[in-house]
């Protein structure tokens, strides 16, 4: 898989996670220029953290390709599969009730967190093994 397809996958994943994290659309009235802007909501901050985490995950996945190509292939397939499932769910999300949305949103956040933790661990182990070989 090329770097471009990995980048596209991550961009799609970030978009999907942002969509999953959105709870409802709100009509926001424009504010006067002299009024201070409120701090970002907790939900917005969480979405930003998730997007940053997903970008970091993509960078570590790219690093894993150079460190342990076999592990990279397995993790890339898992990442692509997860993003594909999240994309399909995002298309259906608004058709299910709020409880189901909360449950499935949490499931995808968990799966992304777990996969990214596995990738991070694989990078650490691969680098440590290389470091041990140097004498």
C-alpha positions as CSV (number, residue, x, y, z in Angstrom):
1,X,0.0,0.0,0.0
2,X,1.4,3.4,-0.9
3,X,1.8,6.4,1.4
4,X,-1.0,8.2,-0.5
5,X,-3.5,5.5,0.2
6,X,-2.4,5.4,3.9
7,X,-2.9,9.2,4.1
8,X,-6.3,8.9,2.4
9,X,-7.3,6.2,4.8
10,X,-6.3,8.3,7.8
11,X,-8.1,11.3,6.4
12,X,-11.2,9.2,5.9
13,X,-10.8,7.8,9.4
14,X,-10.5,11.2,11.0
15,X,-13.6,12.3,9.1
16,X,-15.5,9.2,10.2
17,X,-14.5,9.6,13.8
18,X,-15.5,13.2,13.8
19,X,-18.9,12.2,12.3
20,X,-19.3,9.5,14.9
21,X,-18.5,12.0,17.7
22,X,-21.0,14.6,16.5
23,X,-24.1,14.3,18.6
24,X,-26.4,16.8,16.8
25,X,-26.3,19.7,14.4
26,X,-27.0,23.0,15.9
27,X,-28.0,26.3,14.4
28,X,-25.5,28.8,15.6
29,X,-26.3,32.4,15.3
30,X,-23.4,34.7,14.3
31,X,-21.9,36.6,17.2
32,X,-20.9,40.2,17.3
33,X,-17.2,40.7,16.7
34,X,-16.8,42.4,20.1
35,X,-18.0,39.3,22.1
36,X,-15.3,36.9,23.3
37,X,-15.4,33.5,21.7
38,X,-16.3,30.7,24.1
39,X,-13.8,27.9,24.8
40,X,-14.2,24.8,22.7
41,X,-16.7,22.4,24.1
42,X,-15.7,19.2,25.8
43,X,-17.0,17.3,22.7
44,X,-14.9,19.4,20.4
45,X,-11.8,18.9,22.5
46,X,-12.4,15.1,22.5
47,X,-12.8,15.1,18.7
48,X,-9.6,17.0,18.3
49,X,-7.8,14.6,20.6
50,X,-9.1,11.7,18.6
51,X,-8.1,13.2,15.3
52,X,-4.6,13.9,16.7
53,X,-4.4,10.3,18.0
54,X,-5.4,8.9,14.6
55,X,-2.8,11.0,12.8
56,X,-0.1,9.8,15.3
57,X,-1.3,6.3,14.7
58,X,-0.9,6.7,10.9
59,X,2.6,8.0,11.4
60,X,3.5,5.0,13.6
61,X,2.0,2.7,11.1
62,X,4.2,4.2,8.4
63,X,7.2,3.8,10.7
64,X,6.3,0.2,11.3
65,X,6.5,-0.4,7.6
66,X,10.2,0.3,7.8
67,X,10.8,-1.4,11.1
68,X,8.8,-4.7,10.8
69,X,7.2,-5.1,7.3
70,X,5.3,-8.3,8.4
71,X,3.6,-6.6,11.3
72,X,2.9,-3.6,9.1
73,X,1.0,-5.7,6.6
74,X,-1.2,-7.2,9.4
75,X,-1.8,-3.8,11.0
76,X,-2.5,-2.0,7.7
77,X,-5.1,-4.6,6.8
78,X,-6.7,-4.3,10.3
79,X,-6.7,-0.5,10.0
80,X,-8.2,-0.5,6.5
81,X,-10.9,-2.9,7.7
82,X,-11.7,-0.8,10.7
83,X,-12.0,2.4,8.6
84,X,-14.2,0.6,6.1
85,X,-16.5,-0.6,8.8
86,X,-16.6,2.9,10.4
87,X,-17.4,4.4,7.0
88,X,-20.3,2.0,6.5
89,X,-21.6,2.7,10.0
90,X,-21.3,6.5,9.4
91,X,-23.7,6.1,6.5
92,X,-26.3,4.4,8.7
93,X,-25.7,6.2,12.0
94,X,-28.5,8.7,11.7
95,X,-31.0,5.9,11.1
96,X,-30.6,4.3,14.5
97,X,-31.6,5.5,17.9
98,X,-29.4,7.5,20.3
99,X,-28.6,4.6,22.6
100,X,-27.4,2.5,19.6
101,X,-25.4,5.4,18.3
102,X,-23.7,5.9,21.7
103,X,-22.9,2.2,22.0
104,X,-21.5,1.8,18.5
105,X,-19.6,5.1,18.6
106,X,-18.0,3.8,21.8
107,X,-17.2,0.5,20.1
108,X,-15.4,2.2,17.2
109,X,-13.5,4.5,19.5
110,X,-12.4,1.5,21.5
111,X,-11.4,-0.4,18.4
112,X,-9.4,2.5,17.1
113,X,-7.7,3.0,20.5
114,X,-6.8,-0.6,20.8
115,X,-5.5,-0.9,17.2
116,X,-3.4,2.2,17.7
117,X,-2.0,0.9,21.0
118,X,-1.0,-2.4,19.2
119,X,0.7,-0.4,16.5
120,X,2.5,1.7,19.0
121,X,3.6,-1.4,20.9
122,X,4.8,-3.1,17.7
123,X,6.9,0.0,16.9
124,X,8.4,0.1,20.4
125,X,9.2,-3.6,20.3
126,X,10.7,-3.4,16.8
127,X,12.9,-0.5,17.7
128,X,14.0,-2.1,21.0
129,X,14.9,-5.3,19.2
130,X,17.0,-3.3,16.7
131,X,18.6,-1.5,19.5
132,X,19.5,-4.8,21.2
133,X,21.2,-6.0,18.0
134,X,23.6,-3.0,18.0
135,X,26.7,-3.8,20.0
